[in-house]
Amino acid sequence: MPDFPVRLGELIAEHGMSQKELSRRSGVTEAAISRYLSGERRPGANAAMAMASVLGVSVEYLMGGEESFERTPEVREMLDGLRMRPELRVLFSTSKDATTEDIEEAIRTLERLKEQRG
């Protein structure tokens, strides 16, 4: 099981981002990220949560723990969509209390709309 600095470096590379970009998006300083990658320091809870959120993983996984369901490509794609598209968050939030039949009807409606647009 990789330790934290290795895991952090792998995740940064997987996302094709620089330390500077991770810093900008997470609010964790570049200097701190550099120290984490060198193994000089470990992040506190707030920094770990912020970086994990940007990298689309659980804090446990980021810190070197076992792989979680969030690491599957399908779930990562869904989470990225929810993070990047506010309208998907609204759609998801609205559908939480819907019945199965309501959701199935919404899916059919969306599929018809997609077909109409070609």
C-alpha positions as CSV (number, residue, x, y, z in Angstrom):
1,M,0.0,0.0,0.0
2,P,1.6,3.3,-1.0
3,D,2.3,5.8,1.7
4,F,0.9,9.3,1.6
5,P,3.6,11.2,-0.4
6,V,3.5,8.5,-3.1
7,R,-0.3,8.5,-3.2
8,L,-0.5,12.3,-3.4
9,G,2.1,12.4,-6.3
10,E,0.2,9.6,-8.2
11,L,-3.1,11.5,-7.8
12,I,-1.7,14.8,-8.9
13,A,-0.2,13.1,-12.0
14,E,-3.5,11.2,-12.7
15,H,-5.3,14.5,-12.8
16,G,-2.7,16.1,-15.0
17,M,-2.3,19.0,-12.6
18,S,0.6,20.8,-11.2
19,Q,1.3,21.5,-7.5
20,K,0.4,25.0,-8.3
21,E,-3.0,24.0,-9.7
22,L,-3.7,21.7,-6.7
23,S,-2.8,24.6,-4.4
24,R,-5.1,27.0,-6.3
25,R,-8.0,24.6,-6.2
26,S,-7.6,23.3,-2.7
27,G,-6.4,26.4,-0.9
28,V,-3.4,24.5,0.5
29,T,-0.1,26.4,-0.1
30,E,2.3,25.2,-2.7
31,A,5.0,25.1,-0.1
32,A,2.9,22.8,2.1
33,I,2.2,20.5,-0.9
34,S,5.9,20.4,-1.7
35,R,6.6,19.3,1.9
36,Y,3.9,16.7,1.7
37,L,5.4,15.3,-1.5
38,S,8.9,15.1,0.0
39,G,7.6,13.4,3.1
40,E,8.8,16.2,5.3
41,R,5.3,16.8,6.7
42,R,1.8,15.3,6.7
43,P,-1.3,17.5,6.3
44,G,-3.8,18.3,9.0
45,A,-7.4,17.4,8.6
46,N,-8.5,20.6,6.8
47,A,-5.7,20.4,4.2
48,A,-6.3,16.6,3.7
49,M,-10.0,17.2,3.2
50,A,-9.4,20.0,0.7
51,M,-6.9,18.1,-1.4
52,A,-9.0,14.9,-1.3
53,S,-12.0,16.8,-2.5
54,V,-10.1,18.3,-5.4
55,L,-8.5,14.9,-6.3
56,G,-11.9,13.1,-6.1
57,V,-10.9,10.6,-3.4
58,S,-11.7,10.0,0.2
59,V,-9.3,11.3,2.9
60,E,-8.6,7.8,3.9
61,Y,-7.5,6.8,0.4
62,L,-5.4,10.0,0.0
63,M,-3.6,9.3,3.3
64,G,-2.6,5.8,2.0
65,G,-5.6,3.7,3.0
66,E,-7.4,1.2,0.9
67,E,-9.0,1.9,-2.4
68,S,-12.6,3.1,-2.1
69,F,-15.5,3.0,-4.4
70,E,-14.8,6.6,-5.4
71,R,-11.8,5.4,-7.4
72,T,-13.8,3.5,-10.0
73,P,-13.8,5.3,-13.3
74,E,-17.6,5.4,-13.5
75,V,-17.9,7.0,-10.0
76,R,-15.1,9.4,-10.6
77,E,-16.8,10.6,-13.8
78,M,-20.1,11.1,-11.9
79,L,-18.4,12.9,-9.1
80,D,-16.5,15.1,-11.6
81,G,-19.8,15.9,-13.3
82,L,-21.5,16.8,-10.0
83,R,-18.5,19.0,-9.0
84,M,-18.2,20.8,-12.4
85,R,-21.9,21.2,-13.4
86,P,-24.2,22.9,-10.9
87,E,-27.2,21.9,-12.9
88,L,-26.4,18.2,-12.4
89,R,-26.2,18.9,-8.6
90,V,-29.7,20.4,-8.8
91,L,-31.0,17.4,-10.9
92,F,-29.5,15.0,-8.4
93,S,-30.7,16.9,-5.4
94,T,-34.2,17.1,-6.9
95,S,-34.3,13.4,-7.7
96,K,-33.3,12.2,-4.2
97,D,-36.9,12.0,-3.0
98,A,-38.4,10.9,-6.4
99,T,-40.0,7.5,-6.8
100,T,-38.4,4.9,-9.1
101,E,-41.2,5.5,-11.6
102,D,-40.6,9.3,-11.6
103,I,-36.9,8.8,-12.2
104,E,-37.5,6.3,-15.0
105,E,-39.9,8.9,-16.6
106,A,-37.3,11.6,-16.3
107,I,-34.7,9.4,-18.0
108,R,-37.1,8.7,-20.9
109,T,-37.8,12.4,-21.2
110,L,-34.1,13.2,-21.3
111,E,-33.4,10.5,-23.8
112,R,-36.2,11.9,-26.1
113,L,-34.7,15.4,-25.8
114,K,-31.2,14.1,-26.7
115,E,-32.7,12.2,-29.8
116,Q,-34.5,15.4,-30.9
117,R,-31.3,17.4,-30.8
118,G,-29.6,14.7,-32.9
